[in-house]
Amino acid sequence: MFVAPRFAITSLLIFVAGCASSPMVHDSGERSGERIDSEVVDQLSRDLPGSIAALYRLRIPSTGGLRLSLLGLEHRGQMSVSEPFGALVSVSRWSDYETATVYDMKAGCRIDGASLDRVFGVASLPMSQALRLLSGRLPSIKGDRITFGENRTLTVSGDHWKARIWLEEGPWRVVRVEDALNPVEVLWSVDLSDHTSTVPGKIRFEHVQTGWAELELVSLQWDQIDTLPTAPQLPLCSTR
């Protein structure tokens, strides 16, 4: 599998689109200090408008010339990474919320059943929540628990993951998400900036073990696709 040194490109590719949100459980607790209003949470928990087509500039420690494209249609999706002059590095496709097929275009082979439990190298941030984050929503879906905190923060707790979220107003939008599951140290974080309305134009992912990656939004369109491109025809990669 092709890996761009050593922030795994496959982790960048394994990413799902098209999840619809449902009302989450809100726990306001004992309010004190500056807290987020429940109406703000409801606004940022809205369903996504439809299918998504997005293009990003991708920077990792070794290069800044990559491009990342995302297509999402209901529960299906595709994400591709390409070199500056257009040559494909890798393609990932999925048709469920758990696994993907990763096509290594450099090696000319594919890996079936790739795990979707690490998005952008960020441990324990599920794929569907990550899509909502890039789409200008809270990284939360049905069943996740949202707790109100002080200083314009929320905590979202799901199955095997937990994150603290910082919001800013004008309009209300997510500006930072970080690991809240590890009691000793923050293992990963996501910083979001240059928003258009609530949609972030720049996203920086950091992990204490895998390094960092930055995305810069070039274009985003909603509800413009009704099918995905044909998958590459490649043999299975050798396990030797």
C-alpha positions as CSV (number, residue, x, y, z in Angstrom):
1,M,0.0,0.0,0.0
2,F,1.3,3.4,-0.9
3,V,2.0,5.5,2.2
4,A,3.0,9.2,2.0
5,P,5.7,9.4,4.8
6,R,4.4,8.4,7.5
7,F,0.9,10.0,7.9
8,A,-1.0,7.1,6.3
9,I,-2.7,8.1,3.1
10,T,-5.1,5.2,3.6
11,S,-6.2,6.8,6.9
12,L,-6.9,10.0,5.0
13,L,-9.0,8.1,2.4
14,I,-11.1,6.0,4.7
15,F,-13.9,8.4,5.2
16,V,-17.6,8.1,4.8
17,A,-20.3,10.5,3.4
18,G,-24.0,10.8,3.4
19,C,-25.0,10.1,7.0
20,A,-28.3,11.8,8.1
21,S,-28.6,13.1,11.6
22,S,-31.3,12.5,14.1
23,P,-32.1,14.2,17.5
24,M,-29.3,13.6,20.0
25,V,-29.6,13.4,23.7
26,H,-28.8,16.7,25.3
27,D,-27.7,16.9,28.9
28,S,-27.5,20.5,30.2
29,G,-26.3,19.5,33.7
30,E,-25.9,22.3,36.2
31,R,-25.4,25.4,34.1
32,S,-22.9,28.0,35.2
33,G,-20.7,30.5,33.3
34,E,-20.9,31.0,29.6
35,R,-22.7,28.0,28.0
36,I,-24.1,27.1,24.6
37,D,-27.9,27.4,24.1
38,S,-29.7,24.3,23.2
39,E,-31.1,26.0,20.1
40,V,-27.5,26.3,18.8
41,V,-27.0,22.6,19.2
42,D,-30.2,21.9,17.4
43,Q,-29.2,24.2,14.5
44,L,-25.8,22.5,14.2
45,S,-27.4,19.0,14.4
46,R,-29.5,19.5,11.2
47,D,-29.6,16.8,8.5
48,L,-27.1,17.3,5.7
49,P,-28.6,18.8,2.5
50,G,-28.0,15.7,0.4
51,S,-25.2,14.1,-1.6
52,I,-21.8,15.8,-1.3
53,A,-19.0,16.6,-3.8
54,A,-15.9,18.3,-2.3
55,L,-12.4,19.0,-3.4
56,Y,-9.5,19.9,-1.0
57,R,-5.9,20.8,-1.1
58,L,-4.0,18.3,1.1
59,R,-0.8,19.0,3.0
60,I,1.2,16.5,5.0
61,P,4.7,16.9,6.5
62,S,6.4,15.7,3.3
63,T,4.4,17.6,0.7
64,G,1.8,20.2,0.1
65,G,0.9,19.4,-3.5
66,L,-1.7,16.7,-3.0
67,R,-5.4,16.9,-3.8
68,L,-8.2,15.1,-2.0
69,S,-11.7,14.7,-3.5
70,L,-14.8,13.4,-1.7
71,L,-18.0,12.0,-3.2
72,G,-20.8,10.9,-0.9
73,L,-24.2,9.5,-1.8
74,E,-26.4,8.2,1.0
75,H,-24.4,5.4,2.7
76,R,-22.0,5.1,-0.3
77,G,-18.9,7.1,-1.0
78,Q,-15.5,7.5,-2.6
79,M,-12.4,9.5,-1.6
80,S,-9.4,9.9,-3.8
81,V,-5.9,11.4,-3.3
82,S,-4.0,12.6,-6.4
83,E,-0.6,14.1,-7.1
84,P,-0.1,17.7,-8.2
85,F,-0.3,16.9,-11.9
86,G,-3.4,14.7,-11.5
87,A,-2.0,11.1,-11.2
88,L,-4.1,9.1,-8.8
89,V,-2.3,7.9,-5.7
90,S,-5.1,6.0,-4.0
91,V,-8.9,5.6,-4.1
92,S,-11.2,4.4,-1.3
93,R,-14.8,3.3,-1.8
94,W,-17.4,2.2,0.7
95,S,-21.0,1.0,0.7
96,D,-21.5,0.6,4.5
97,Y,-20.4,2.3,7.7
98,E,-17.7,-0.2,8.7
99,T,-15.3,-1.1,5.9
100,A,-13.9,0.1,2.6
101,T,-12.0,-1.1,-0.4
102,V,-8.7,0.8,-0.9
103,Y,-7.2,0.9,-4.3
104,D,-3.4,1.5,-4.4
105,M,-3.0,3.0,-7.8
106,K,0.8,3.1,-7.5
107,A,1.1,-0.6,-6.7
108,G,-1.7,-1.6,-9.0
109,C,-3.7,-3.6,-6.5
110,R,-6.6,-3.3,-3.9
111,I,-7.2,-4.1,-0.3
112,D,-10.7,-5.3,0.7
113,G,-12.3,-4.8,4.1
114,A,-10.1,-1.9,5.2
115,S,-11.2,-0.7,8.6
116,L,-13.2,2.6,8.9
117,D,-12.6,3.1,12.6
118,R,-9.7,5.7,12.2
119,V,-10.6,8.7,10.2
120,F,-7.8,11.0,9.0
121,G,-5.5,9.2,11.4
122,V,-7.6,10.5,14.3
123,A,-8.3,7.6,16.6
124,S,-11.9,6.9,17.6
125,L,-13.5,9.7,15.6
126,P,-16.0,7.7,13.6
127,M,-16.4,8.3,9.9
128,S,-20.0,9.5,9.9
129,Q,-19.2,12.1,12.6
130,A,-16.1,13.2,10.7
131,L,-18.2,13.9,7.6
132,R,-20.6,16.0,9.6
133,L,-17.7,18.0,11.0
134,L,-16.4,18.8,7.5
135,S,-19.9,19.7,6.4
136,G,-20.4,22.4,9.1
137,R,-22.3,20.3,11.6
138,L,-21.6,18.9,15.1
139,P,-19.7,15.6,14.9
140,S,-22.6,13.7,16.4
141,I,-25.3,11.3,15.2
142,K,-28.3,9.5,16.7
143,G,-27.4,7.9,19.9
144,D,-24.5,10.2,20.8
145,R,-24.8,12.1,24.0
146,I,-24.1,15.8,24.1
147,T,-23.2,17.5,27.4
148,F,-23.0,21.3,27.8
149,G,-19.9,22.7,29.2
150,E,-18.5,26.2,30.1
151,N,-16.6,28.6,27.8
152,R,-18.7,27.7,24.8
153,T,-17.8,24.0,24.9
154,L,-19.7,20.8,24.4
155,T,-18.7,17.2,25.0
156,V,-20.0,14.5,22.6
157,S,-19.8,10.9,23.8
158,G,-20.5,7.9,21.5
159,D,-19.5,4.2,21.3
160,H,-15.9,3.9,22.3
161,W,-15.1,7.6,21.6
162,K,-15.5,11.0,23.3
163,A,-14.6,14.5,22.2
164,R,-14.7,18.0,23.5
165,I,-15.9,20.7,21.1
166,W,-15.3,24.4,21.0
167,L,-17.8,26.8,19.3
168,E,-17.7,30.4,18.3
169,E,-20.5,32.6,17.2
170,G,-21.2,34.8,14.2
171,P,-22.6,32.4,13.1
172,W,-22.2,29.6,15.6
173,R,-19.7,27.1,14.2
174,V,-17.3,24.4,15.4
175,V,-13.7,25.7,15.7
176,R,-12.0,22.8,17.6
177,V,-12.5,19.2,18.4
178,E,-10.2,17.2,20.6
179,D,-9.9,13.8,22.3
180,A,-11.7,13.6,25.6
181,L,-11.5,9.9,26.1
182,N,-7.9,9.5,27.2
183,P,-7.6,10.7,30.9
184,V,-3.9,11.3,30.7
185,E,-3.3,13.3,27.5
186,V,-5.0,14.7,24.4
187,L,-4.2,12.1,21.7
188,W,-5.7,13.9,18.8
189,S,-7.3,17.2,17.8
190,V,-9.0,18.9,14.8
191,D,-8.8,22.7,14.3
192,L,-11.2,24.3,11.9
193,S,-11.0,27.9,10.5
194,D,-11.8,30.2,7.5
195,H,-15.5,29.2,7.7
196,T,-18.1,30.1,5.1
197,S,-21.2,30.2,7.3
198,T,-20.7,27.0,9.3
199,V,-18.6,25.1,6.8
200,P,-14.8,25.2,7.6
201,G,-12.4,26.2,4.8
202,K,-9.3,24.9,6.6
203,I,-9.0,21.8,8.7
204,R,-5.9,20.6,10.6
205,F,-5.8,17.1,12.0
206,E,-3.1,16.2,14.6
207,H,-2.3,13.0,16.3
208,V,0.5,12.4,18.8
209,Q,1.6,9.2,17.0
210,T,0.7,9.7,13.3
211,G,1.6,13.4,12.9
212,W,-0.6,16.0,11.1
213,A,-2.5,16.7,7.9
214,E,-4.2,19.9,6.6
215,L,-7.1,20.3,4.3
216,E,-8.0,23.5,2.4
217,L,-11.4,23.5,0.8
218,V,-11.4,24.4,-2.9
219,S,-15.1,23.6,-3.7
220,L,-18.1,22.0,-2.2
221,Q,-21.4,21.2,-3.8
222,W,-24.6,19.6,-2.4
223,D,-27.0,17.3,-4.1
224,Q,-25.2,17.4,-7.5
225,I,-24.4,13.7,-7.9
226,D,-26.7,10.7,-8.3
227,T,-24.1,8.0,-8.9
228,L,-20.4,7.2,-8.1
229,P,-17.7,6.7,-10.7
230,T,-16.9,3.1,-11.8
231,A,-14.5,1.4,-9.4
232,P,-10.9,0.7,-10.6
233,Q,-10.4,-2.9,-11.7
234,L,-7.4,-4.1,-9.7
235,P,-6.3,-7.5,-8.3
236,L,-5.9,-8.1,-4.6
237,C,-2.7,-6.9,-3.0
238,S,-0.3,-9.6,-2.0
239,T,-0.1,-10.3,1.8
240,R,3.5,-11.5,1.6
